[in-house]
Each structure stands twice: as structure tokens, then as C-alpha cells.
Amino acid sequence: MKRTSLPLQRREFISLLGGAVTAWPLTARAQQPAMPVVGILNSAGDKWVAAFRKGLSEEGQIEGRNVAIELRSTEQYGEAPALAAELVQRRVAVIAALGGPAAAAAKAGTATIPIVFSVGGDPVELDLVPNINRPGGNITGVTFFAKQLVQKQVGILHDLVPKALVFGVLINPNNWRHQADADEVRAAARALGLELHVANAGNERDLDAAFAGLVQRRVRAIVIAGDAFFFRVSTRLVALTEQHSVAAIFGSREFVDAGGLMSYAASLADAHRQAGIYVGRILKGDKPGDLPVMQPSKFELVINLKTAKALGLDVPLHLQQLADEVIE
């Protein structure tokens, strides 16, 4: 069959038209603004990243649709500064710092990129902000700790085991709050006339020795300080309290869900969700220095009666009535 050629002008027109169709989507895509990138610096545990994402989505910021996320997580507190530097170099729009070590590293890493923290300490004492209500600068966030928390934990534990005169506290020496935690429990115990012993555990190998030392000192009740490492080994900690027949109060209800005796604390999931909401607001134009640091408004007491029975403890009726939730 004979092939015929198109006239030159027609060939040129079709060629130009085809080139325009091909080039148009590329040009349009190039003109679309790039999605802002949220850097998550996480030293608090992987579970809380999901809570943060939930808060971010509540502000209409959906990963892959109108926002991108760069996640940097570490279980080693000393790694946080290097990871913060990576996010700063990446020029993210906002840094979400989940956990105390992450917050300190983020603040040290940049004075210009907005930072939203979620921490378990007093942000003023931790030198994160100069003022709770008007933090100023490039940083704000959420705290899930109150000064009365440890005092209440010791008091609740004393109500449960009033005959126990020797208390213990388990702290992570790698946590930047470890000395403050020990001092607060010591002061609360002293006010009740209790003897207190401090045990340290910075890794899983330390846990057995820490509990053995407390039991040797006849400790019958223990406060488990709030710490990301302790949360990661919650099942192991619960098992050790049962193994040594020690009454323990924890800083998160998740420990009680795992079989722990009881907890008194603010909701960690809600705190990290609120951090996500703040990041969403900053992406919409709010300035971090104008956003007051959010503080917990409600603390929950959760008691596991099944665990109490296994430990041979009778939970007083007034404690059961005071509890926000009793697990049968």
C-alpha cells in the first residue's frame, strides 16, 4: 500500500500540538507549590507518632495530600541532636519534637524553624520556653506533667498499702529529668514519714538488678517514673512488679492495660494529639510564640483489681470510687 506524506504545514501543526499537550502537565505540575514538610523528631516511642498524626489530620493536614512528613526516631537519647540537625538541614516547615530529649535537641538546633514539643516536664524549668502563657520565639507545645502529679502518686500508693513504710522509685538515669523525679518522690515520701530508696535502670539489663536491690531493702511499694524507655518495656516492668509482689503506680494507663496495678496521669495520647493540632495551626499561619503551652486539665486514676488480687491487696472502697476506671 502506498504511503502518502502529510503536507508540511499540517505536519508542523500536529507536531506543535502534540508537544504542547505533552508539556502542559509538566508545566502545570512545576507551577504547583510544593507540599510543606513536617519533621517529626521522636524520642517518646513509636506509639505516640500515630496520636500526633491524628491531631495533624484534625486540622486538615493529611500526609501525601497537602503535607509531607519526615520521621526521625531514636531510642538513644544521645542521638537526638544529630537527628535534629538532619531535619534543620532538610529545611522542614515545622519540627514536632515528641519527648524531652527531642525537644531539647530541636531547640538547640534552630532558632528560626517553628518547633512544637510534647514533654513530660515543666517547659520553663526545662528551659524550653520563658513563659507558659506566651512562650515567644519559635517554640511552643504541650506538657502532660503537673507539679502535684508525683505527690498524688505517692499519696494514692500510700492509701493502698498504708502499712508499707519503705517505698521505692525507679528512674532512668539517662533521662534529663531523673534527678528532679527522684527529688520530687523523695519530698512526697518524706511528708508521709516514709523511707525511700532510688533505683536506676537505663536499659533492660539493669531492670533485674534494680528490682532485686529494692526488694533487698524491703521495698513493698514503688513509683515508676515517667520515661520513654520504661514505656517500651512496659510488659517487662509489669512482670517484675508481679514477680517480686511489689505494689506499683505508673505514669500512664497503658501500663495498667498491660496488667499493671494502677496509674495516675494525664493522657499521653491526647497530649501528642494536641501537639499535632498545634503543628496544623502553625502550617495555617499561627505563630508558635503566640500559642500558649497546653497543660493537662484532667488526670485519670486507673486501677486493675485483678492485679491487686494477684498481689494479695484489697483496694479500699474510697479508692475504687475515686478511680476514673476500675478494671475487673
C-alpha positions in Angstrom: 0.0 0.0 0.0 1.3 3.4 -0.9 2.1 5.7 1.9 1.4 9.4 1.5 3.0 12.2 3.4 1.1 15.0 5.1 1.6 18.4 3.8 4.4 20.2 5.6 2.3 22.8 7.3 -0.1 20.2 8.7 2.7 18.0 9.9 4.2 21.0 11.8 0.8 21.9 13.3 0.2 18.4 14.7 3.8 18.2 16.0 3.4 21.5 17.8 0.0 20.5 19.2 1.4 17.2 20.5 4.3 19.0 22.1 2.0 21.4 23.8 -0.2 18.5 25.2 2.9 16.8 26.5 4.5 19.9 28.0 1.3 21.3 29.7 1.0 18.8 32.5 4.7 19.2 33.3 4.4 23.0 33.3 1.3 22.8 35.5 3.0 20.5 37.9 6.0 22.7 38.1 3.8 25.7 39.0 2.0 23.9 41.9 3.5 24.8 45.3 5.5 22.1 47.0 3.8 20.5 50.0 5.2 21.7 53.3 7.3 19.1 55.2 6.7 18.4 58.9 9.8 16.9 60.6 8.9 14.6 63.5 11.8 14.2 65.9 10.6 11.3 68.2 12.3 10.2 71.4 9.0 9.3 73.1 8.1 6.0 71.5 6.6 5.0 68.2 3.1 4.6 69.6 2.7 8.4 70.0 3.5 9.2 66.4 0.1 7.9 65.5 -1.6 10.1 68.0 0.4 13.1 66.6 -0.7 12.3 63.1 -4.3 12.1 64.3 -4.1 15.7 65.7 -2.5 16.9 62.5 -5.3 15.4 60.4 -7.9 17.0 62.6 -6.5 20.3 61.3 -7.0 19.1 57.8 -3.3 18.3 57.2 -3.2 14.9 55.5 0.1 13.2 54.7 0.5 12.8 50.9 -2.4 15.2 50.2 -1.3 18.6 51.4 1.6 17.8 53.8 4.7 15.6 53.8 6.3 14.0 56.8 9.9 13.3 57.6 10.2 11.0 60.6 13.4 10.6 62.7 13.0 8.3 65.7 15.6 7.2 68.3 15.6 5.1 71.5 19.1 6.5 72.3 18.7 10.0 73.8 22.3 11.0 72.7 21.3 10.6 69.0 18.6 13.3 69.1 20.9 16.3 68.3 22.2 14.7 65.1 18.7 13.8 64.0 17.5 17.3 64.8 20.3 18.7 62.6 19.1 16.5 59.7 15.7 18.0 59.9 17.1 21.5 60.1 19.3 20.8 57.0 16.2 19.4 55.3 14.6 22.8 55.9 11.3 21.4 57.1 8.4 23.8 57.7 7.8 22.7 61.4 9.6 20.4 63.8 7.4 18.3 66.1 9.6 17.2 69.0 8.0 14.3 70.8 9.7 13.7 74.2 12.1 15.7 76.3 15.4 14.8 74.6 13.8 15.6 71.2 12.6 18.9 72.5 16.0 19.9 73.9 17.7 18.9 70.7 15.3 20.7 68.4 15.6 23.9 70.4 19.4 23.7 70.3 19.3 23.0 66.6 17.3 26.0 65.3 16.0 29.4 66.4 14.0 30.0 63.2 12.1 26.9 62.2 8.9 26.6 64.3 9.0 23.9 67.0 6.1 22.1 68.7 7.1 19.9 71.6 5.3 17.3 73.7 7.1 16.7 77.0 6.5 15.3 80.5 8.1 18.1 82.5 7.8 21.8 83.2 8.8 23.6 80.0 10.0 26.6 81.9 12.2 24.6 84.3 13.5 22.6 81.3 14.4 25.9 79.6 12.3 25.3 76.6 10.2 28.5 77.0 10.4 31.5 79.2 6.7 31.7 79.8 3.9 29.1 79.7 1.1 31.5 78.5 3.2 33.4 75.9 6.3 31.4 75.0 7.5 33.8 72.3 10.2 32.9 69.8 9.9 29.9 67.5 8.7 27.3 70.1 5.6 26.1 71.9 4.0 22.8 72.7 2.2 20.6 75.2 3.2 19.3 78.6 1.5 16.3 80.3 3.0 16.8 83.7 1.9 18.8 86.7 4.0 19.6 89.8 1.4 17.8 92.0 1.5 14.6 90.0 4.2 12.8 91.9 2.8 13.9 95.2 -0.5 12.5 94.3 1.0 9.2 93.0 2.8 8.7 96.3 -0.3 9.5 98.3 -2.5 7.1 96.3 0.0 4.3 96.7 0.2 5.0 100.4 -3.6 4.8 100.7 -3.5 1.4 99.0 -0.7 0.0 101.2 -0.8 2.1 104.4 1.4 -0.4 106.3 4.3 -0.2 103.8 6.8 2.2 105.3 9.6 1.7 102.8 8.9 3.0 99.3 11.0 2.9 96.1 11.2 4.9 92.9 12.5 3.6 89.6 14.1 6.2 87.4 16.1 6.2 84.1 19.5 7.9 84.8 19.6 8.8 81.0 16.5 10.9 81.3 17.2 14.6 81.7 14.5 14.7 84.5 15.9 11.8 86.5 17.2 14.0 89.4 14.1 16.1 89.6 11.9 13.0 89.5 13.9 11.4 92.4 13.8 14.7 94.4 10.0 15.0 94.0 9.3 11.5 95.1 11.7 11.9 98.0 9.9 15.0 99.2 6.5 13.4 98.9 7.6 10.3 100.8 9.3 12.4 103.5 6.0 14.3 104.0 4.3 11.0 104.8 7.1 9.8 107.0 8.2 7.1 104.6 11.7 5.8 103.9 12.6 6.0 100.2 15.1 4.1 98.0 16.0 5.1 94.5 16.8 2.5 91.8 18.3 3.3 88.4 17.6 1.4 85.2 18.8 2.8 81.8 18.5 -0.4 79.8 16.9 -3.8 80.1 19.9 -5.4 81.7 19.6 -3.0 84.6 16.0 -3.9 85.4 16.5 -7.2 87.2 19.3 -5.7 89.4 17.2 -2.6 90.2 14.2 -4.7 91.4 16.5 -7.1 93.3 18.1 -4.2 95.1 14.7 -2.7 96.1 13.4 -6.0 97.3 16.6 -6.5 99.4 15.8 -3.2 101.1 12.3 -4.4 101.8 10.6 -2.0 99.5 6.9 -3.0 99.2 5.6 -0.1 97.1 7.2 1.6 94.1 6.7 4.6 91.9 7.7 4.0 88.3 8.9 7.4 86.9 7.6 8.6 83.5 10.1 7.7 80.8 10.0 6.6 77.2 12.3 3.6 77.8 10.0 2.4 80.6 7.1 2.6 78.3 8.9 0.5 75.7 9.5 -2.2 78.3 6.1 -1.9 80.0 5.3 -5.7 79.8 8.7 -6.5 81.4 8.1 -3.9 84.2 4.7 -5.2 85.0 6.1 -8.8 85.1 8.8 -7.7 87.6 6.3 -6.0 89.9 4.3 -9.2 90.0 7.3 -11.4 90.4 8.5 -9.5 93.4 5.0 -8.8 94.8 5.6 -5.1 94.8 2.7 -2.6 94.6 3.5 -0.1 91.8 1.9 3.0 90.4 2.7 4.0 86.8 2.7 7.3 84.9 0.5 6.0 82.1 -2.7 4.0 81.9 -1.1 1.9 79.1 0.8 0.1 81.9 -2.4 -0.9 83.6 -3.9 -2.1 80.3 -0.8 -4.4 80.2 -1.5 -5.8 83.6 0.0 -3.2 85.9 -1.6 -2.4 89.3 -2.6 1.2 88.8 -1.7 4.5 87.2 -2.4 8.2 87.8 -1.5 10.5 85.0 -2.8 12.7 82.2 -3.5 11.1 78.8 -0.2 10.8 76.8 -2.1 10.0 73.6 -4.1 13.2 74.0 -1.0 15.3 74.7 0.7 14.1 71.5 -2.6 14.6 69.6 -2.7 18.2 70.8 0.9 18.6 69.5 -0.3 17.6 66.1 -3.2 20.1 66.3 -0.7 22.9 67.1 1.5 21.9 64.1 -1.5 22.1 61.9 -2.4 25.6 63.2 1.2 26.8 62.5 1.0 25.4 59.0 -2.1 27.6 58.5 -0.3 30.7 59.7 -0.3 30.8 63.5 3.0 31.8 65.1 4.3 29.4 67.7 5.3 32.2 70.1 1.7 33.3 70.3 0.3 29.8 71.2 0.3 29.1 75.0 1.9 25.9 76.1 -1.0 23.5 76.7 -1.2 21.9 80.1 -3.2 18.9 81.2 -6.6 19.7 82.6 -7.6 16.2 83.8 -5.7 13.4 85.4 -7.0 9.8 85.5 -6.7 7.2 88.1 -7.0 3.7 86.7 -6.9 0.6 89.0 -6.6 -3.1 87.9 -8.5 -5.1 90.6 -7.4 -8.4 89.0 -3.7 -7.5 89.5 -4.5 -6.3 93.1 -6.0 -9.6 93.9 -3.0 -11.5 92.5 -0.7 -9.3 94.7 -2.9 -10.1 97.7 -4.1 -6.5 98.0 -7.5 -5.2 99.0 -8.3 -1.9 97.2 -10.1 0.4 99.6 -13.6 1.3 98.6 -12.8 5.0 98.6 -10.0 4.5 96.1 -12.3 2.5 93.8 -14.9 5.3 94.0 -12.2 7.9 93.3 -10.9 5.9 90.2 -11.9 7.0 86.7 -11.8 3.4 85.6 -11.6 0.1 87.5 -10.5 -2.9 85.5 -12.2 -6.0 87.0 
